[in-house]
């Protein structure tokens, strides 16, 4: 089913099968900048357990995505 993205968002998706013998997919993260202009590089970070990692828990290994977008001007 298509997802409509009309404003800047980070989407996190996982696919599940109706067949219980099929495992769920990995989590996919994507950042979408909609009608945004910026003059410096922008870093987008999306992950699970990211706050725990940033608070200093070195035994946490978050799954996620880091994207860097270049200036539009």
C-alpha positions, 0 to 999 in steps of 0.5 A, a space after each residue: 500500500 503506497 504511503 503519501 509523504 507531503 511534508 518532511 519526515 523520517 519513515 520507519 518500515 517493517 514488513 510482516 507476512 500472513 504466513 507465520 513461517 516467514 520472518 519479518 523483514 529488517 527495519 528500513 529507515 528513510 528520510 524525505 525532505 519535502 520543499 526544504 531549502 538549506 545552505 549547510 549539509 543536513 544530517 538525519 539520524 533515525 534508529 531504535 535505542 538511539 537515545 540510550 546510546 547517546 546517553 552513554 550506554 556502550 552495550 547498546 547497538 542501535 539499528 538505524 540510518 544516517 543520511 547526509 544531504 548536501 545544500 540545495 544552494 
